[in-house]
């Protein structure tokens, strides 16, 4: 395999419901979350929002992407020695 290629492996966490502190979610995968059952979610999200959390764990950082609804993505990253960044938000708009 050339160095520019990589393998995509489906993990067994897809659809796992997570309850607890989002700061502790460091295993790569896709999780279902409800904000009333987790802590350290973005402050702009309603208390009863439901969505999906995607965690990407790389050697340099852990990335969390929280998808709530159809158009909003919240994201942050953890860098060892620095901690979690603040949540950033982006809105998806369809191409025309």
C-alpha positions as a printed NumPy array, in Angstrom:
array([[  0.   ,   0.   ,   0.   ],
       [  1.405,   3.392,  -0.969],
       [  1.908,   5.915,   1.816],
       [ -0.778,   8.196,   0.359],
       [ -3.476,   5.541,   0.798],
       [ -5.38 ,   4.671,   3.925],
       [ -7.948,   2.141,   5.064],
       [-11.45 ,   3.093,   6.111],
       [-12.701,   0.779,   8.832],
       [-16.285,   0.786,  10.076],
       [-16.262,   0.665,  13.841],
       [-18.854,  -0.99 ,  16.006],
       [-19.883,   2.194,  17.857],
       [-22.22 ,   3.547,  15.182],
       [-25.518,   4.453,  16.809],
       [-24.242,   3.996,  20.37 ],
       [-26.145,   6.191,  22.826],
       [-23.788,   8.228,  25.014],
       [-24.707,   9.682,  28.398],
       [-22.251,  11.682,  30.488],
       [-19.481,  14.232,  30.007],
       [-18.629,  14.918,  26.341],
       [-15.076,  15.743,  27.453],
       [-14.661,  12.016,  28.108],
       [-15.707,  10.871,  24.616],
       [-12.34 ,  10.163,  23.021],
       [-12.933,   6.859,  21.239],
       [-13.498,   7.381,  17.53 ],
       [-17.028,   6.595,  16.396],
       [-20.559,   7.893,  15.973],
       [-22.747,   8.379,  19.043],
       [-26.355,   9.435,  19.59 ],
       [-26.707,  12.139,  22.242],
       [-29.469,  14.07 ,  23.962],
       [-28.292,  17.271,  25.614],
       [-30.385,  16.629,  28.731],
       [-28.222,  13.512,  29.33 ],
       [-24.756,  14.965,  28.629],
       [-22.553,  17.78 ,  29.901],
       [-20.046,  20.056,  28.146],
       [-22.151,  20.446,  25.005],
       [-22.233,  23.802,  23.153],
       [-24.024,  26.468,  25.234],
       [-26.124,  27.625,  22.27 ],
       [-27.945,  24.27 ,  22.017],
       [-31.331,  23.758,  23.663],
       [-31.45 ,  21.589,  26.781],
       [-33.502,  18.877,  25.059],
       [-31.798,  18.714,  21.664],
       [-31.005,  15.332,  20.115],
       [-28.266,  14.713,  17.591],
       [-25.213,  12.728,  16.589],
       [-21.665,  13.115,  17.832],
       [-18.851,  12.013,  15.545],
       [-15.46 ,  11.566,  17.196],
       [-12.284,  11.36 ,  15.13 ],
       [ -9.209,  10.331,  17.087],
       [ -5.857,  11.052,  15.425],
       [ -2.331,  10.912,  16.876],
       [ -2.254,  14.725,  17.086],
       [ -5.786,  15.579,  18.246],
       [ -9.292,  14.377,  19.014],
       [-12.025,  16.046,  16.959],
       [-15.691,  16.15 ,  17.929],
       [-18.44 ,  17.127,  15.501],
       [-21.948,  17.463,  16.9  ],
       [-24.773,  17.495,  14.369],
       [-28.068,  18.891,  15.619],
       [-30.903,  19.138,  13.121],
       [-30.308,  19.288,   9.392],
       [-28.066,  22.306,   8.96 ],
       [-25.962,  23.047,  12.058],
       [-22.627,  21.454,  12.963],
       [-20.778,  22.259,  16.187],
       [-17.127,  21.257,  16.387],
       [-14.15 ,  21.351,  18.699],
       [-10.863,  19.553,  19.223],
       [ -8.662,  18.329,  22.024],
       [ -4.916,  18.758,  21.768],
       [ -2.817,  17.038,  24.442],
       [ -1.214,  19.617,  26.693],
       [ -3.73 ,  22.309,  25.683],
       [ -7.154,  20.784,  26.413],
       [-10.451,  21.228,  24.597],
       [-11.031,  24.204,  22.32 ],
       [-14.258,  26.154,  22.566],
       [-17.14 ,  24.904,  20.449],
       [-17.346,  26.506,  16.995],
       [-20.495,  26.43 ,  14.873],
       [-21.075,  26.323,  11.149],
       [-24.3  ,  26.249,   9.174],
       [-24.692,  24.194,   6.044],
       [-26.436,  25.759,   3.084],
       [-27.466,  23.847,  -0.027],
       [-25.721,  24.539,  -3.308],
       [-27.829,  26.329,  -5.876]])
